[in-house]
Amino acid sequence: MPRYRATLLIELKEGILDPQGRAVEGVLKDLGHPVESVRVGKVLEIVFPAETLLEAERKALEFGKTLANPVMEVYALEALKELP
């Protein structure tokens, strides 16, 4: 069965406070980098079997739905690749 690697990005929704992002922003500014804002999220790379690319996409989106907190987070499928 073919194997796929999905890259998922999970981020806090707009308007949700991001203390980790604020800390990183402060460090960068203290080091002299002119940043406007920083948001911290999670990148997940998941390797799994699927019969077709369409099935792999469906499974990857289901992983995002399962792993993201719908009250505070949004998720996106950033990349999906069949592995050799």
N, C-alpha and C positions, 0 to 999 in steps of 0.2 A: 504494500500500500504506500502511496506517495506520502512524503513528510513535508510539512510546511513550517516556516518561521513567521510568526506574526509579531509586529512591533506595535504595542499599544501605549498611548500617552494618556495618563490620568491627571487632570488638573483640578484645582479648586474653582468653583463657579465664581464669576464676577461678583464682587460685593462681599465675598466671604473673606474674613481677615486671614492673612497669611504671615504669621509671626516668623516663620523660617525665611520666607522671602524678604521680609523687612530686615532681618539680621544680615543676610547676604548683601542686601542693598547697602546697609550701613558699612560693612567691611569694604566693599568696593569703593564707596565714596571716600572712606577714610584713607584708602590707598591712592586717591587722586583720580579715580575713574569717573567720568561724567555720565553716570547712569540715571535714567529717569525713574525706573521701577524694576523690581525683580519679583517674579512669581516662581515658586518651587513646586514641581510636580513629580510624578513617577513615570519612568519608562520601563515597560515590561517586555521582555522577549520570551515568547512561548513557542516551543517546538512541539508539534503534535501531528498525528496522522489524519489524513482525510482522503476520500476517494477522488474528489474533483476540486478545482479552484473555487468554485461556487460554494461547495460544502465547507471548505477551509475558511472562506470569508464569513459564512454564517456562524461557524464555531468561534472564530476570533471575536466577532461582535458580541457573541454570547459571553465569552470570557470577560470582555470589558463591562458588560451589563452586570455580571456577577461580582466583579472585583471593585467596581466604583460605587461609592456611597451616593445614591441618587439625590440625597438631600443637599449634599455639599460639593459634589464633584461631577465633572463631565469627562467623557472618554472619547478617544478617536483612534481609529485604526490607521496608523501612520504608514505601515508597509506590510506587505504579505508576499512571501517568496517561497517557491517550491525549492526544496533542497535536493541536491544530487543523491 
